[in-house]
Amino acid sequence: MAEDIQTKLKNYKTAPFDARFPNQNQTRNCFQNYLDFHRCNKALTAKGADTSVCEWYFRVYKSLCPTSWINKWNEQLEAGTFPGKI
């Protein structure tokens, strides 16, 4: 399975279609992948496992989200005021 993920990451160009977000507006898709990345990272770090599988979520949200949103969310995470549940 790890090889499959590594192959997908190697061939990654842009975010693929996600059936959960069929509309043109990809704001929720952006936010959900941001949350998924941080949840994945937190869960695997707590277990002491390799967090490289979380890189998929990172690449998806980096290609969908405006940089200003990401910077704002990162600042909120550091300040403890982020509105999402991670």
ZALUMBA-48572 format. One line per 10 residues: number of its first residue (from 1); their letters; for each residue x, y, z of C-alpha. Coordinates in nm, 3 decimals, padded with zeros to 5 digits. Layout:
N
NUM> a> X/Y/Z | ...
***
This chain:
86
1> maediqtklk> 00.000/00.000/00.000 | 00.285/00.239/00.081 | 00.422/00.185/-00.269 | 00.083/00.278/-00.416 | 00.076/00.601/-00.218 | 00.435/00.680/-00.314 | 00.347/00.623/-00.681 | 00.046/00.855/-00.654 | 00.258/01.124/-00.486 | 00.525/01.091/-00.753
11> nyktapfdar> 00.269/01.133/-01.034 | 00.071/01.410/-00.858 | -00.006/01.713/-01.075 | -00.323/01.866/-00.929 | -00.612/01.772/-00.702 | -00.822/01.490/-00.850 | -01.201/01.492/-00.862 | -01.358/01.424/-00.523 | -01.719/01.302/-00.535 | -01.789/01.460/-00.196
21> fpnqnqtrnc> -01.745/01.803/-00.359 | -01.907/01.787/-00.706 | -01.968/02.161/-00.745 | -01.742/02.419/-00.902 | -01.683/02.593/-00.571 | -01.398/02.400/-00.407 | -01.380/02.597/-00.082 | -01.508/02.308/00.130 | -01.276/02.066/-00.046 | -00.984/02.295/00.036
31> fqnyldfhrc> -01.081/02.325/00.403 | -01.154/01.951/00.441 | -00.816/01.852/00.301 | -00.646/02.104/00.531 | -00.824/01.944/00.828 | -00.750/01.591/00.703 | -00.379/01.670/00.672 | -00.353/01.799/01.027 | -00.567/01.515/01.168 | -00.358/01.256/00.985
41> nkaltakgad> -00.035/01.418/01.100 | -00.155/01.439/01.460 | -00.280/01.078/01.471 | 00.028/00.924/01.314 | 00.268/01.134/01.521 | 00.090/01.019/01.839 | 00.138/00.656/01.731 | 00.499/00.717/01.633 | 00.424/00.610/01.275 | 00.555/00.751/00.948
51> tsvcewyfrv> 00.363/01.063/00.850 | 00.461/01.058/00.483 | 00.117/00.921/00.388 | -00.031/01.251/00.504 | 00.158/01.429/00.226 | -00.131/01.352/-00.013 | -00.367/01.580/00.183 | -00.093/01.844/00.201 | -00.050/01.849/-00.176 | -00.424/01.861/-00.239
61> ykslcptswi> -00.491/02.152/-00.006 | -00.182/02.337/-00.131 | -00.315/02.315/-00.488 | -00.674/02.412/-00.396 | -00.638/02.673/-00.122 | -00.521/03.032/-00.162 | -00.193/03.093/00.021 | -00.348/03.371/00.228 | -00.604/03.127/00.373 | -00.335/02.873/00.459
71> nkwneqleag> -00.124/03.140/00.630 | -00.425/03.261/00.828 | -00.519/02.907/00.936 | -00.160/02.829/01.037 | -00.151/03.146/01.248 | -00.482/03.048/01.410 | -00.349/02.699/01.484 | -00.044/02.845/01.656 | -00.259/03.090/01.853 | -00.509/02.819/01.951
81> tfpgki> -00.800/02.999/01.786 | -00.853/02.775/01.482 | -01.227/02.710/01.434 | -01.194/02.354/01.299 | -01.174/02.036/01.505 | -00.834/01.871/01.469
***
